[in-house]
Amino acid sequence: MIPQRKLEKPAFRDERFKAWRKDLKGHDDLLNITQPAIIEEIQGK
């Protein structure tokens, strides 16, 4: 369900990972921190 959202790189970064050197797009676990509302919506909360 996450790929259907077509999230861009900034969605995975947030302020905490702004200066991170590696590409974070596709690291869906980070969305629990950077985009919790999206994860909650997917889980139906």
KEKE-3310 file (N, C-alpha, C; in steps of 0.2 Angstrom, whole numbers, plus 5000, padded with zeros to 4 digits):
npx = (5004:5010:5019:5009:5006:5015:5026:5038:5056:5058:5048:5053:5063:5061:5065:5074:5082:5087:5100:5106:5117:5114:5103:5086:5074:5061:5064:5054:5051:5056:5045:5037:5042:5044:5032:5020:5006:5002:5005:4997:4985:4985:4985:4972:4968)
npy = (4994:5006:5009:5013:5026:5034:5042:5055:5058:5068:5065:5054:5059:5070:5082:5076:5067:5075:5079:5067:5056:5045:5039:5038:5035:5023:5016:5010:5008:5020:5029:5027:5036:5048:5050:5047:5048:5044:5030:5026:5029:5019:5008:5009:5016)
npz = (5000:5003:4991:4982:4986:4980:4986:4987:4989:4999:5009:5016:5023:5032:5046:5054:5047:5037:5033:5030:5022:5013:5001:5005:5001:4999:5010:5020:5033:5039:5038:5048:5057:5050:5043:5051:5050:5038:5039:5049:5043:5033:5041:5046:5057)
capx = (5000:5015:5021:5003:5006:5020:5030:5045:5062:5057:5043:5057:5068:5059:5070:5079:5086:5088:5107:5108:5120:5112:5096:5082:5068:5060:5065:5047:5051:5057:5039:5034:5045:5043:5025:5016:4999:5001:5005:4991:4979:4985:4983:4965:4967)
capy = (5000:5012:5011:5017:5033:5037:5046:5057:5058:5072:5061:5049:5062:5074:5086:5071:5064:5080:5079:5060:5055:5040:5039:5035:5033:5016:5013:5011:5009:5027:5032:5027:5042:5054:5051:5043:5049:5039:5023:5025:5028:5012:5003:5009:5018)
capz = (5000:5003:4985:4979:4988:4976:4990:4985:4993:5006:5013:5019:5026:5038:5048:5057:5042:5032:5031:5029:5015:5009:4998:5010:4997:4999:5017:5022:5040:5042:5038:5055:5061:5046:5041:5055:5048:5032:5042:5053:5038:5030:5046:5048:5064)
cpx = (5004:5017:5015:5003:5011:5024:5037:5050:5061:5053:5047:5062:5066:5065:5076:5084:5088:5095:5110:5111:5117:5105:5091:5075:5067:5062:5059:5047:5052:5050:5035:5036:5043:5036:5020:5008:4997:5001:4999:4985:4979:4983:4976:4964:4964)
cpy = (5006:5014:5015:5024:5037:5043:5048:5057:5062:5069:5056:5052:5066:5078:5081:5069:5069:5080:5072:5059:5050:5041:5035:5033:5026:5012:5015:5012:5016:5031:5032:5033:5048:5055:5047:5043:5044:5032:5022:5025:5021:5007:5003:5012:5025)
cpz = (5000:4996:4981:4981:4984:4980:4987:4990:5000:5011:5018:5024:5033:5040:5051:5053:5036:5029:5030:5022:5010:5006:5003:5007:4997:5005:5021:5030:5043:5042:5044:5059:5057:5044:5044:5053:5043:5034:5045:5048:5035:5035:5048:5055:5064)
residu = (MET:ILE:PRO:GLN:ARG:LYS:LEU:GLU:LYS:PRO:ALA:PHE:ARG:ASP:GLU:ARG:PHE:LYS:ALA:TRP:ARG:LYS:ASP:LEU:LYS:GLY:HIS:ASP:ASP:LEU:LEU:ASN:ILE:THR:GLN:PRO:ALA:ILE:ILE:GLU:GLU:ILE:GLN:GLY:LYS)
# end
